[in-house]
Amino acid sequence: MINVGVLGATGAVGQRFVQLLADHPWFHLKTLTASDRSAGKLYRDVVNWRVDVPFPEKFGDIRISPTTTESLKGVDLVFSALPADIAGSVETMCADAGIGVCSNASSHRMEKDIPLVVPEVNPDHLGLIDVQRDNGRDGFIVTNPNCSTIMLVMSLAPLRSFAFSDVRVATMQAISGAGFQGVAAMAIYDNIIPYIGGEEQKMETESLKIMGTLEGPEVKDAPFTVSASCHRVPVIDGHTMAVWIDIKEKVEKVIESYRLYSPPISGLPTQPLQSVHLFDEPDRPQPRLDRLRGNGMTVSVGRVREGLRYVTMGHNTVRGAAGASVLNAELIYTKKYL
Protein backbone atom coordinates (compact mmCIF):
# COMPACT_ATOMS: atom_id res chain seq x y z
CA MET A 1 0.00 0.00 0.00
CA ILE A 2 1.14 3.53 -0.80
CA ASN A 3 0.74 6.03 2.05
CA VAL A 4 -1.05 9.15 0.86
CA GLY A 5 -2.34 12.43 2.22
CA VAL A 6 -4.92 15.02 1.22
CA LEU A 7 -4.01 18.72 1.28
CA GLY A 8 -7.04 20.92 1.89
CA ALA A 9 -9.11 18.00 3.13
CA THR A 10 -12.07 19.97 4.48
CA GLY A 11 -13.19 21.70 1.26
CA ALA A 12 -15.56 20.42 -1.41
CA VAL A 13 -12.87 18.73 -3.53
CA GLY A 14 -10.93 17.60 -0.44
CA GLN A 15 -14.04 15.76 0.74
CA ARG A 16 -14.31 13.99 -2.59
CA PHE A 17 -10.69 12.85 -2.23
CA VAL A 18 -11.43 11.43 1.22
CA GLN A 19 -14.55 9.70 -0.10
CA LEU A 20 -12.73 8.14 -3.08
CA LEU A 21 -9.80 6.96 -0.95
CA ALA A 22 -11.95 5.34 1.76
CA ASP A 23 -11.64 1.83 0.32
CA HIS A 24 -8.94 2.23 -2.30
CA PRO A 25 -7.04 -1.00 -3.03
CA TRP A 26 -3.65 0.69 -3.59
CA PHE A 27 -3.63 3.85 -1.45
CA HIS A 28 -3.74 4.14 2.34
CA LEU A 29 -4.97 7.55 3.50
CA LYS A 30 -2.63 8.47 6.35
CA THR A 31 -2.65 12.27 6.65
CA LEU A 32 -5.20 15.04 6.26
CA THR A 33 -4.11 18.67 6.24
CA ALA A 34 -6.08 21.89 6.40
CA SER A 35 -5.70 25.47 7.59
CA ASP A 36 -3.94 26.33 10.83
CA ARG A 37 -7.27 26.98 12.56
CA SER A 38 -8.24 23.33 12.00
CA ALA A 39 -4.86 21.79 12.86
CA GLY A 40 -4.97 19.45 15.84
CA LYS A 41 -8.71 18.92 15.66
CA LEU A 42 -10.50 15.73 14.63
CA TYR A 43 -11.59 15.61 11.01
CA ARG A 44 -15.20 14.90 11.96
CA ASP A 45 -15.27 18.02 14.14
CA VAL A 46 -14.06 20.50 11.53
CA VAL A 47 -15.40 19.27 8.19
CA ASN A 48 -18.71 20.62 6.90
CA TRP A 49 -19.49 17.33 5.17
CA ARG A 50 -22.03 17.29 2.34
CA VAL A 51 -25.32 15.90 3.59
CA ASP A 52 -25.98 13.98 0.36
CA VAL A 53 -22.72 12.00 0.57
CA PRO A 54 -22.10 9.29 3.24
CA PHE A 55 -19.40 10.30 5.72
CA PRO A 56 -16.46 7.82 5.85
CA GLU A 57 -16.43 7.16 9.58
CA LYS A 58 -13.03 5.42 9.41
CA PHE A 59 -11.39 8.82 8.89
CA GLY A 60 -13.43 10.78 11.42
CA ASP A 61 -10.84 10.43 14.19
CA ILE A 62 -7.82 11.47 12.11
CA ARG A 63 -6.35 14.67 13.53
CA ILE A 64 -5.88 17.46 11.05
CA SER A 65 -2.23 18.31 10.47
CA PRO A 66 -0.68 21.57 9.36
CA THR A 67 0.62 21.46 5.79
CA THR A 68 4.34 21.03 6.46
CA THR A 69 6.97 18.55 5.32
CA GLU A 70 7.26 17.43 8.95
CA SER A 71 3.57 16.50 9.14
CA LEU A 72 3.88 14.63 5.82
CA LYS A 73 6.73 12.34 6.89
CA GLY A 74 5.97 8.78 5.83
CA VAL A 75 3.67 9.96 3.03
CA ASP A 76 4.66 8.97 -0.52
CA LEU A 77 2.00 10.93 -2.40
CA VAL A 78 -0.35 13.81 -1.67
CA PHE A 79 -3.56 14.85 -3.40
CA SER A 80 -3.87 18.61 -3.49
CA ALA A 81 -7.27 20.26 -3.14
CA LEU A 82 -5.68 23.55 -2.13
CA PRO A 83 -6.85 26.90 -3.50
CA ALA A 84 -4.72 28.05 -6.41
CA ASP A 85 -3.37 31.09 -4.54
CA ILE A 86 -1.55 28.89 -2.01
CA ALA A 87 -1.19 25.61 -3.91
CA GLY A 88 1.82 26.69 -5.96
CA SER A 89 4.30 27.12 -3.12
CA VAL A 90 2.98 24.24 -1.01
CA GLU A 91 3.03 21.75 -3.87
CA THR A 92 6.54 22.81 -4.83
CA MET A 93 7.63 22.35 -1.20
CA CYS A 94 6.23 18.81 -1.18
CA ALA A 95 7.76 17.82 -4.53
CA ASP A 96 11.16 19.21 -3.57
CA ALA A 97 10.98 17.13 -0.37
CA GLY A 98 10.61 13.94 -2.40
CA ILE A 99 6.82 13.60 -2.25
CA GLY A 100 4.69 12.96 -5.31
CA VAL A 101 1.91 15.52 -5.84
CA CYS A 102 -1.30 14.92 -7.78
CA SER A 103 -2.90 18.33 -7.93
CA ASN A 104 -6.36 19.56 -8.76
CA ALA A 105 -5.18 23.18 -8.46
CA SER A 106 -4.41 25.36 -11.48
CA SER A 107 -1.11 26.76 -10.19
CA HIS A 108 1.30 24.49 -12.12
CA ARG A 109 -0.86 23.24 -15.01
CA MET A 110 0.76 25.24 -17.77
CA GLU A 111 4.41 24.94 -16.68
CA LYS A 112 6.54 23.26 -19.35
CA ASP A 113 7.84 20.37 -17.24
CA ILE A 114 4.57 19.67 -15.39
CA PRO A 115 2.31 17.04 -16.99
CA LEU A 116 -1.34 18.06 -17.39
CA VAL A 117 -2.91 14.62 -17.67
CA VAL A 118 -6.20 12.91 -18.42
CA PRO A 119 -5.20 9.21 -18.47
CA GLU A 120 -7.59 8.21 -21.27
CA VAL A 121 -6.32 11.08 -23.44
CA ASN A 122 -2.58 11.67 -22.91
CA PRO A 123 -0.99 9.07 -20.60
CA ASP A 124 2.39 9.47 -22.32
CA HIS A 125 2.70 13.03 -20.95
CA LEU A 126 3.73 11.46 -17.63
CA GLY A 127 7.16 11.35 -19.26
CA LEU A 128 7.57 14.92 -17.99
CA ILE A 129 8.11 13.42 -14.52
CA ASP A 130 11.49 12.28 -15.82
CA VAL A 131 12.20 15.85 -16.95
CA GLN A 132 11.43 17.13 -13.44
CA ARG A 133 13.77 14.58 -11.93
CA ASP A 134 16.49 15.38 -14.46
CA ASN A 135 16.15 18.98 -13.27
CA GLY A 136 16.93 17.91 -9.70
CA ARG A 137 13.49 17.39 -8.15
CA ASP A 138 13.22 14.36 -5.84
CA GLY A 139 9.43 14.14 -6.03
CA PHE A 140 7.13 15.32 -8.80
CA ILE A 141 4.00 17.31 -9.60
CA VAL A 142 1.29 16.00 -11.92
CA THR A 143 -1.85 18.05 -12.52
CA ASN A 144 -5.33 17.37 -13.80
CA PRO A 145 -7.16 20.08 -15.78
CA ASN A 146 -10.07 22.33 -15.03
CA CYS A 147 -13.34 20.45 -14.46
CA SER A 148 -14.89 21.66 -17.72
CA THR A 149 -11.72 21.05 -19.73
CA ILE A 150 -11.81 17.38 -18.68
CA MET A 151 -15.31 16.88 -20.08
CA LEU A 152 -14.34 18.64 -23.32
CA VAL A 153 -11.13 16.72 -24.03
CA MET A 154 -12.72 13.40 -23.09
CA SER A 155 -15.44 14.09 -25.65
CA LEU A 156 -12.80 15.06 -28.25
CA ALA A 157 -10.55 12.04 -27.71
CA PRO A 158 -12.67 9.66 -29.85
CA LEU A 159 -12.58 12.24 -32.68
CA ARG A 160 -8.82 12.47 -33.10
CA SER A 161 -8.85 10.61 -36.40
CA PHE A 162 -10.90 13.43 -37.99
CA ALA A 163 -9.46 16.69 -39.28
CA PHE A 164 -10.60 19.75 -37.36
CA SER A 165 -9.18 23.14 -36.44
CA ASP A 166 -11.93 25.00 -34.59
CA VAL A 167 -13.76 23.95 -31.41
CA ARG A 168 -16.41 26.11 -29.80
CA VAL A 169 -18.02 25.31 -26.48
CA ALA A 170 -20.73 26.82 -24.27
CA THR A 171 -20.80 25.43 -20.74
CA MET A 172 -23.58 25.11 -18.18
CA GLN A 173 -21.67 24.56 -14.96
CA ALA A 174 -22.92 23.29 -11.60
CA ILE A 175 -22.70 25.37 -8.45
CA SER A 176 -20.55 22.78 -6.64
CA GLY A 177 -17.75 23.82 -8.96
CA ALA A 178 -17.50 27.05 -7.01
CA GLY A 179 -17.14 25.32 -3.61
CA PHE A 180 -19.36 25.64 -0.56
CA GLN A 181 -19.15 29.41 -0.35
CA GLY A 182 -18.72 30.08 -4.05
CA VAL A 183 -22.21 31.14 -5.16
CA ALA A 184 -24.77 32.73 -2.86
CA ALA A 185 -28.18 31.06 -2.98
CA MET A 186 -29.95 34.31 -3.84
CA ALA A 187 -27.52 34.89 -6.70
CA ILE A 188 -28.04 31.53 -8.45
CA TYR A 189 -31.65 30.67 -7.60
CA ASP A 190 -33.90 31.30 -10.64
CA ASN A 191 -30.87 32.60 -12.47
CA ILE A 192 -27.92 31.95 -14.81
CA ILE A 193 -24.61 33.72 -14.25
CA PRO A 194 -22.87 34.20 -17.64
CA TYR A 195 -19.36 34.59 -16.27
CA ILE A 196 -16.96 32.38 -14.28
CA GLY A 197 -13.66 34.07 -13.63
CA GLY A 198 -10.71 32.50 -15.46
CA GLU A 199 -12.74 29.54 -16.68
CA GLU A 200 -12.82 30.36 -20.37
CA GLN A 201 -9.08 31.00 -20.57
CA LYS A 202 -8.38 27.67 -18.82
CA MET A 203 -10.49 25.74 -21.29
CA GLU A 204 -8.91 27.49 -24.25
CA THR A 205 -5.31 26.81 -23.19
CA GLU A 206 -5.41 23.57 -21.16
CA SER A 207 -7.21 21.65 -23.91
CA LEU A 208 -4.38 22.35 -26.36
CA LYS A 209 -1.70 21.14 -23.94
CA ILE A 210 -3.59 17.94 -23.07
CA MET A 211 -4.23 17.03 -26.70
CA GLY A 212 -0.78 18.12 -27.77
CA THR A 213 2.28 16.00 -28.49
CA LEU A 214 5.12 15.28 -26.06
CA GLU A 215 8.29 16.28 -27.88
CA GLY A 216 11.42 15.90 -25.79
CA PRO A 217 11.23 17.94 -22.58
CA GLU A 218 7.96 19.73 -23.35
CA VAL A 219 4.55 19.46 -24.99
CA LYS A 220 3.73 20.95 -28.38
CA ASP A 221 0.17 22.27 -28.36
CA ALA A 222 -2.50 20.60 -30.47
CA PRO A 223 -3.10 22.36 -33.83
CA PHE A 224 -6.60 23.65 -33.22
CA THR A 225 -8.25 26.52 -31.38
CA VAL A 226 -10.86 26.46 -28.63
CA SER A 227 -13.33 29.29 -28.02
CA ALA A 228 -15.28 28.96 -24.77
CA SER A 229 -18.21 30.72 -23.12
CA CYS A 230 -18.78 29.61 -19.53
CA HIS A 231 -21.96 29.94 -17.46
CA ARG A 232 -23.03 28.99 -13.91
CA VAL A 233 -26.49 27.37 -13.70
CA PRO A 234 -28.64 26.21 -10.76
CA VAL A 235 -27.55 22.54 -10.88
CA ILE A 236 -25.83 20.99 -7.84
CA ASP A 237 -23.42 18.59 -9.58
CA GLY A 238 -22.62 17.95 -13.24
CA HIS A 239 -21.19 20.25 -15.88
CA THR A 240 -22.99 20.16 -19.23
CA MET A 241 -21.69 21.73 -22.40
CA ALA A 242 -22.71 22.23 -26.00
CA VAL A 243 -19.85 21.76 -28.47
CA TRP A 244 -19.46 22.85 -32.10
CA ILE A 245 -16.52 21.46 -34.10
CA ASP A 246 -15.60 21.92 -37.75
CA ILE A 247 -15.50 18.24 -38.71
CA LYS A 248 -16.70 17.76 -42.30
CA GLU A 249 -17.17 13.98 -42.19
CA LYS A 250 -20.68 12.56 -42.20
CA VAL A 251 -22.24 12.48 -38.75
CA GLU A 252 -22.69 8.69 -38.96
CA LYS A 253 -18.89 8.28 -39.03
CA VAL A 254 -18.53 10.48 -35.95
CA ILE A 255 -21.16 8.48 -34.08
CA GLU A 256 -19.36 5.28 -35.04
CA SER A 257 -16.11 6.68 -33.62
CA TYR A 258 -17.80 7.19 -30.27
CA ARG A 259 -19.23 3.67 -30.35
CA LEU A 260 -15.86 2.10 -31.13
CA TYR A 261 -13.77 4.31 -28.81
CA SER A 262 -11.32 2.43 -26.61
CA PRO A 263 -9.03 4.51 -24.37
CA PRO A 264 -5.27 3.87 -24.42
CA ILE A 265 -5.26 2.69 -20.78
CA SER A 266 -7.51 0.28 -18.92
CA GLY A 267 -7.89 -1.61 -15.67
CA LEU A 268 -7.21 1.23 -13.21
CA PRO A 269 -9.36 0.92 -10.05
CA THR A 270 -11.08 4.30 -10.48
CA GLN A 271 -11.47 4.02 -14.26
CA PRO A 272 -15.07 3.27 -15.32
CA LEU A 273 -15.95 0.44 -17.69
CA GLN A 274 -16.99 3.16 -20.17
CA SER A 275 -14.87 6.29 -20.10
CA VAL A 276 -17.12 7.91 -22.73
CA HIS A 277 -20.78 6.87 -23.03
CA LEU A 278 -22.81 7.73 -26.12
CA PHE A 279 -26.56 8.28 -25.75
CA ASP A 280 -29.01 7.57 -28.55
CA GLU A 281 -31.88 9.34 -26.78
CA PRO A 282 -32.41 12.92 -28.04
CA ASP A 283 -32.81 14.40 -24.54
CA ARG A 284 -29.67 13.00 -22.92
CA PRO A 285 -27.27 13.44 -21.19
CA GLN A 286 -28.81 15.21 -18.20
CA PRO A 287 -26.91 15.99 -14.97
CA ARG A 288 -29.52 14.64 -12.57
CA LEU A 289 -29.89 11.37 -14.48
CA ASP A 290 -26.36 10.75 -15.73
CA ARG A 291 -23.72 12.37 -13.50
CA LEU A 292 -23.17 9.20 -11.41
CA ARG A 293 -22.65 6.93 -14.40
CA GLY A 294 -19.46 4.92 -13.85
CA ASN A 295 -19.41 6.06 -10.17
CA GLY A 296 -19.19 9.61 -11.44
CA MET A 297 -16.19 8.93 -13.70
CA THR A 298 -17.93 8.45 -17.06
CA VAL A 299 -18.25 11.39 -19.46
CA SER A 300 -21.50 11.24 -21.42
CA VAL A 301 -22.08 12.42 -24.99
CA GLY A 302 -25.37 12.89 -26.82
CA ARG A 303 -27.22 14.82 -29.54
CA VAL A 304 -24.43 14.22 -32.06
CA ARG A 305 -25.73 15.84 -35.22
CA GLU A 306 -24.76 17.61 -38.39
CA GLY A 307 -22.81 20.77 -37.96
CA LEU A 308 -20.88 19.08 -36.25
CA ARG A 309 -22.59 19.56 -32.87
CA TYR A 310 -23.03 17.52 -29.70
CA VAL A 311 -23.68 17.78 -25.96
CA THR A 312 -21.33 16.38 -23.33
CA MET A 313 -21.64 16.15 -19.54
CA GLY A 314 -19.77 14.79 -16.52
CA HIS A 315 -19.60 14.98 -12.74
CA ASN A 316 -17.49 18.03 -11.97
CA THR A 317 -16.22 17.18 -8.46
CA VAL A 318 -15.60 13.49 -9.24
CA ARG A 319 -14.52 13.10 -12.91
CA GLY A 320 -13.65 16.77 -13.13
CA ALA A 321 -11.65 17.07 -9.91
CA ALA A 322 -10.83 14.53 -7.18
CA GLY A 323 -11.51 11.44 -9.29
CA ALA A 324 -9.25 12.80 -12.02
CA SER A 325 -6.36 13.17 -9.57
CA VAL A 326 -6.89 9.71 -8.12
CA LEU A 327 -6.95 8.22 -11.63
CA ASN A 328 -3.71 10.07 -12.41
CA ALA A 329 -2.15 8.61 -9.26
CA GLU A 330 -3.19 5.11 -10.28
CA LEU A 331 -1.56 5.59 -13.68
CA ILE A 332 1.58 6.96 -12.01
CA TYR A 333 1.69 3.88 -9.77
CA THR A 334 1.39 1.47 -12.72
CA LYS A 335 4.20 3.37 -14.49
CA LYS A 336 6.38 2.77 -11.39
CA TYR A 337 6.98 6.43 -10.56
CA LEU A 338 6.04 5.66 -6.92
C-alpha positions as CSV (number, residue, x, y, z in Angstrom):
1,M,0.0,0.0,0.0
2,I,1.1,3.5,-0.8
3,N,0.7,6.0,2.1
4,V,-1.1,9.2,0.9
5,G,-2.3,12.4,2.2
6,V,-4.9,15.0,1.2
7,L,-4.0,18.7,1.3
8,G,-7.0,20.9,1.9
9,A,-9.1,18.0,3.1
10,T,-12.1,20.0,4.5
11,G,-13.2,21.7,1.3
12,A,-15.6,20.4,-1.4
13,V,-12.9,18.7,-3.5
14,G,-10.9,17.6,-0.4
15,Q,-14.0,15.8,0.7
16,R,-14.3,14.0,-2.6
17,F,-10.7,12.9,-2.2
18,V,-11.4,11.4,1.2
19,Q,-14.6,9.7,-0.1
20,L,-12.7,8.1,-3.1
21,L,-9.8,7.0,-1.0
22,A,-11.9,5.3,1.8
23,D,-11.6,1.8,0.3
24,H,-8.9,2.2,-2.3
25,P,-7.0,-1.0,-3.0
26,W,-3.7,0.7,-3.6
27,F,-3.6,3.8,-1.5
28,H,-3.7,4.1,2.3
29,L,-5.0,7.5,3.5
30,K,-2.6,8.5,6.4
31,T,-2.6,12.3,6.7
32,L,-5.2,15.0,6.3
33,T,-4.1,18.7,6.2
34,A,-6.1,21.9,6.4
35,S,-5.7,25.5,7.6
36,D,-3.9,26.3,10.8
37,R,-7.3,27.0,12.6
38,S,-8.2,23.3,12.0
39,A,-4.9,21.8,12.9
40,G,-5.0,19.5,15.8
41,K,-8.7,18.9,15.7
42,L,-10.5,15.7,14.6
43,Y,-11.6,15.6,11.0
44,R,-15.2,14.9,12.0
45,D,-15.3,18.0,14.1
46,V,-14.1,20.5,11.5
47,V,-15.4,19.3,8.2
48,N,-18.7,20.6,6.9
49,W,-19.5,17.3,5.2
50,R,-22.0,17.3,2.3
51,V,-25.3,15.9,3.6
52,D,-26.0,14.0,0.4
53,V,-22.7,12.0,0.6
54,P,-22.1,9.3,3.2
55,F,-19.4,10.3,5.7
56,P,-16.5,7.8,5.8
57,E,-16.4,7.2,9.6
58,K,-13.0,5.4,9.4
59,F,-11.4,8.8,8.9
60,G,-13.4,10.8,11.4
61,D,-10.8,10.4,14.2
62,I,-7.8,11.5,12.1
63,R,-6.4,14.7,13.5
64,I,-5.9,17.5,11.0
65,S,-2.2,18.3,10.5
66,P,-0.7,21.6,9.4
67,T,0.6,21.5,5.8
68,T,4.3,21.0,6.5
69,T,7.0,18.6,5.3
70,E,7.3,17.4,9.0
71,S,3.6,16.5,9.1
72,L,3.9,14.6,5.8
73,K,6.7,12.3,6.9
74,G,6.0,8.8,5.8
75,V,3.7,10.0,3.0
76,D,4.7,9.0,-0.5
77,L,2.0,10.9,-2.4
78,V,-0.4,13.8,-1.7
79,F,-3.6,14.8,-3.4
80,S,-3.9,18.6,-3.5
81,A,-7.3,20.3,-3.1
82,L,-5.7,23.6,-2.1
83,P,-6.8,26.9,-3.5
84,A,-4.7,28.1,-6.4
85,D,-3.4,31.1,-4.5
86,I,-1.5,28.9,-2.0
87,A,-1.2,25.6,-3.9
88,G,1.8,26.7,-6.0
89,S,4.3,27.1,-3.1
90,V,3.0,24.2,-1.0
91,E,3.0,21.7,-3.9
92,T,6.5,22.8,-4.8
93,M,7.6,22.3,-1.2
94,C,6.2,18.8,-1.2
95,A,7.8,17.8,-4.5
96,D,11.2,19.2,-3.6
97,A,11.0,17.1,-0.4
98,G,10.6,13.9,-2.4
99,I,6.8,13.6,-2.3
100,G,4.7,13.0,-5.3
101,V,1.9,15.5,-5.8
102,C,-1.3,14.9,-7.8
103,S,-2.9,18.3,-7.9
104,N,-6.4,19.6,-8.8
105,A,-5.2,23.2,-8.5
106,S,-4.4,25.4,-11.5
107,S,-1.1,26.8,-10.2
108,H,1.3,24.5,-12.1
109,R,-0.9,23.2,-15.0
110,M,0.8,25.2,-17.8
111,E,4.4,24.9,-16.7
112,K,6.5,23.3,-19.3
113,D,7.8,20.4,-17.2
114,I,4.6,19.7,-15.4
115,P,2.3,17.0,-17.0
116,L,-1.3,18.1,-17.4
117,V,-2.9,14.6,-17.7
118,V,-6.2,12.9,-18.4
119,P,-5.2,9.2,-18.5
120,E,-7.6,8.2,-21.3
121,V,-6.3,11.1,-23.4
122,N,-2.6,11.7,-22.9
123,P,-1.0,9.1,-20.6
124,D,2.4,9.5,-22.3
125,H,2.7,13.0,-21.0
126,L,3.7,11.5,-17.6
127,G,7.2,11.3,-19.3
128,L,7.6,14.9,-18.0
129,I,8.1,13.4,-14.5
130,D,11.5,12.3,-15.8
131,V,12.2,15.8,-16.9
132,Q,11.4,17.1,-13.4
133,R,13.8,14.6,-11.9
134,D,16.5,15.4,-14.5
135,N,16.2,19.0,-13.3
136,G,16.9,17.9,-9.7
137,R,13.5,17.4,-8.1
138,D,13.2,14.4,-5.8
139,G,9.4,14.1,-6.0
140,F,7.1,15.3,-8.8
141,I,4.0,17.3,-9.6
142,V,1.3,16.0,-11.9
143,T,-1.9,18.0,-12.5
144,N,-5.3,17.4,-13.8
145,P,-7.2,20.1,-15.8
146,N,-10.1,22.3,-15.0
147,C,-13.3,20.4,-14.5
148,S,-14.9,21.7,-17.7
149,T,-11.7,21.0,-19.7
150,I,-11.8,17.4,-18.7
151,M,-15.3,16.9,-20.1
152,L,-14.3,18.6,-23.3
153,V,-11.1,16.7,-24.0
154,M,-12.7,13.4,-23.1
155,S,-15.4,14.1,-25.7
156,L,-12.8,15.1,-28.2
157,A,-10.6,12.0,-27.7
158,P,-12.7,9.7,-29.9
159,L,-12.6,12.2,-32.7
160,R,-8.8,12.5,-33.1
161,S,-8.9,10.6,-36.4
162,F,-10.9,13.4,-38.0
163,A,-9.5,16.7,-39.3
164,F,-10.6,19.8,-37.4
165,S,-9.2,23.1,-36.4
166,D,-11.9,25.0,-34.6
167,V,-13.8,23.9,-31.4
168,R,-16.4,26.1,-29.8
169,V,-18.0,25.3,-26.5
170,A,-20.7,26.8,-24.3
171,T,-20.8,25.4,-20.7
172,M,-23.6,25.1,-18.2
173,Q,-21.7,24.6,-15.0
174,A,-22.9,23.3,-11.6
175,I,-22.7,25.4,-8.4
176,S,-20.6,22.8,-6.6
177,G,-17.8,23.8,-9.0
178,A,-17.5,27.1,-7.0
179,G,-17.1,25.3,-3.6
180,F,-19.4,25.6,-0.6
181,Q,-19.1,29.4,-0.4
182,G,-18.7,30.1,-4.1
183,V,-22.2,31.1,-5.2
184,A,-24.8,32.7,-2.9
185,A,-28.2,31.1,-3.0
186,M,-30.0,34.3,-3.8
187,A,-27.5,34.9,-6.7
188,I,-28.0,31.5,-8.4
189,Y,-31.7,30.7,-7.6
190,D,-33.9,31.3,-10.6
191,N,-30.9,32.6,-12.5
192,I,-27.9,32.0,-14.8
193,I,-24.6,33.7,-14.3
194,P,-22.9,34.2,-17.6
195,Y,-19.4,34.6,-16.3
196,I,-17.0,32.4,-14.3
197,G,-13.7,34.1,-13.6
198,G,-10.7,32.5,-15.5
199,E,-12.7,29.5,-16.7
200,E,-12.8,30.4,-20.4
201,Q,-9.1,31.0,-20.6
202,K,-8.4,27.7,-18.8
203,M,-10.5,25.7,-21.3
204,E,-8.9,27.5,-24.3
205,T,-5.3,26.8,-23.2
206,E,-5.4,23.6,-21.2
207,S,-7.2,21.6,-23.9
208,L,-4.4,22.3,-26.4
209,K,-1.7,21.1,-23.9
210,I,-3.6,17.9,-23.1
211,M,-4.2,17.0,-26.7
212,G,-0.8,18.1,-27.8
213,T,2.3,16.0,-28.5
214,L,5.1,15.3,-26.1
215,E,8.3,16.3,-27.9
216,G,11.4,15.9,-25.8
217,P,11.2,17.9,-22.6
218,E,8.0,19.7,-23.3
219,V,4.5,19.5,-25.0
220,K,3.7,20.9,-28.4
221,D,0.2,22.3,-28.4
222,A,-2.5,20.6,-30.5
223,P,-3.1,22.4,-33.8
224,F,-6.6,23.7,-33.2
225,T,-8.2,26.5,-31.4
226,V,-10.9,26.5,-28.6
227,S,-13.3,29.3,-28.0
228,A,-15.3,29.0,-24.8
229,S,-18.2,30.7,-23.1
230,C,-18.8,29.6,-19.5
231,H,-22.0,29.9,-17.5
232,R,-23.0,29.0,-13.9
233,V,-26.5,27.4,-13.7
234,P,-28.6,26.2,-10.8
235,V,-27.6,22.5,-10.9
236,I,-25.8,21.0,-7.8
237,D,-23.4,18.6,-9.6
238,G,-22.6,17.9,-13.2
239,H,-21.2,20.2,-15.9
240,T,-23.0,20.2,-19.2
241,M,-21.7,21.7,-22.4
242,A,-22.7,22.2,-26.0
243,V,-19.9,21.8,-28.5
244,W,-19.5,22.8,-32.1
245,I,-16.5,21.5,-34.1
246,D,-15.6,21.9,-37.7
247,I,-15.5,18.2,-38.7
248,K,-16.7,17.8,-42.3
249,E,-17.2,14.0,-42.2
250,K,-20.7,12.6,-42.2
251,V,-22.2,12.5,-38.7
252,E,-22.7,8.7,-39.0
253,K,-18.9,8.3,-39.0
254,V,-18.5,10.5,-36.0
255,I,-21.2,8.5,-34.1
256,E,-19.4,5.3,-35.0
257,S,-16.1,6.7,-33.6
258,Y,-17.8,7.2,-30.3
259,R,-19.2,3.7,-30.4
260,L,-15.9,2.1,-31.1
261,Y,-13.8,4.3,-28.8
262,S,-11.3,2.4,-26.6
263,P,-9.0,4.5,-24.4
264,P,-5.3,3.9,-24.4
265,I,-5.3,2.7,-20.8
266,S,-7.5,0.3,-18.9
267,G,-7.9,-1.6,-15.7
268,L,-7.2,1.2,-13.2
269,P,-9.4,0.9,-10.1
270,T,-11.1,4.3,-10.5
271,Q,-11.5,4.0,-14.3
272,P,-15.1,3.3,-15.3
273,L,-16.0,0.4,-17.7
274,Q,-17.0,3.2,-20.2
275,S,-14.9,6.3,-20.1
276,V,-17.1,7.9,-22.7
277,H,-20.8,6.9,-23.0
278,L,-22.8,7.7,-26.1
279,F,-26.6,8.3,-25.8
280,D,-29.0,7.6,-28.5
281,E,-31.9,9.3,-26.8
282,P,-32.4,12.9,-28.0
283,D,-32.8,14.4,-24.5
284,R,-29.7,13.0,-22.9
285,P,-27.3,13.4,-21.2
286,Q,-28.8,15.2,-18.2
287,P,-26.9,16.0,-15.0
288,R,-29.5,14.6,-12.6
289,L,-29.9,11.4,-14.5
290,D,-26.4,10.7,-15.7
291,R,-23.7,12.4,-13.5
292,L,-23.2,9.2,-11.4
293,R,-22.6,6.9,-14.4
294,G,-19.5,4.9,-13.8
295,N,-19.4,6.1,-10.2
296,G,-19.2,9.6,-11.4
297,M,-16.2,8.9,-13.7
298,T,-17.9,8.5,-17.1
299,V,-18.3,11.4,-19.5
300,S,-21.5,11.2,-21.4
301,V,-22.1,12.4,-25.0
302,G,-25.4,12.9,-26.8
303,R,-27.2,14.8,-29.5
304,V,-24.4,14.2,-32.1
305,R,-25.7,15.8,-35.2
306,E,-24.8,17.6,-38.4
307,G,-22.8,20.8,-38.0
308,L,-20.9,19.1,-36.2
309,R,-22.6,19.6,-32.9
310,Y,-23.0,17.5,-29.7
311,V,-23.7,17.8,-26.0
312,T,-21.3,16.4,-23.3
313,M,-21.6,16.1,-19.5
314,G,-19.8,14.8,-16.5
315,H,-19.6,15.0,-12.7
316,N,-17.5,18.0,-12.0
317,T,-16.2,17.2,-8.5
318,V,-15.6,13.5,-9.2
319,R,-14.5,13.1,-12.9
320,G,-13.7,16.8,-13.1
321,A,-11.7,17.1,-9.9
322,A,-10.8,14.5,-7.2
323,G,-11.5,11.4,-9.3
324,A,-9.3,12.8,-12.0
325,S,-6.4,13.2,-9.6
326,V,-6.9,9.7,-8.1
327,L,-6.9,8.2,-11.6
328,N,-3.7,10.1,-12.4
329,A,-2.1,8.6,-9.3
330,E,-3.2,5.1,-10.3
331,L,-1.6,5.6,-13.7
332,I,1.6,7.0,-12.0
333,Y,1.7,3.9,-9.8
334,T,1.4,1.5,-12.7
335,K,4.2,3.4,-14.5
336,K,6.4,2.8,-11.4
337,Y,7.0,6.4,-10.6
338,L,6.0,5.7,-6.9
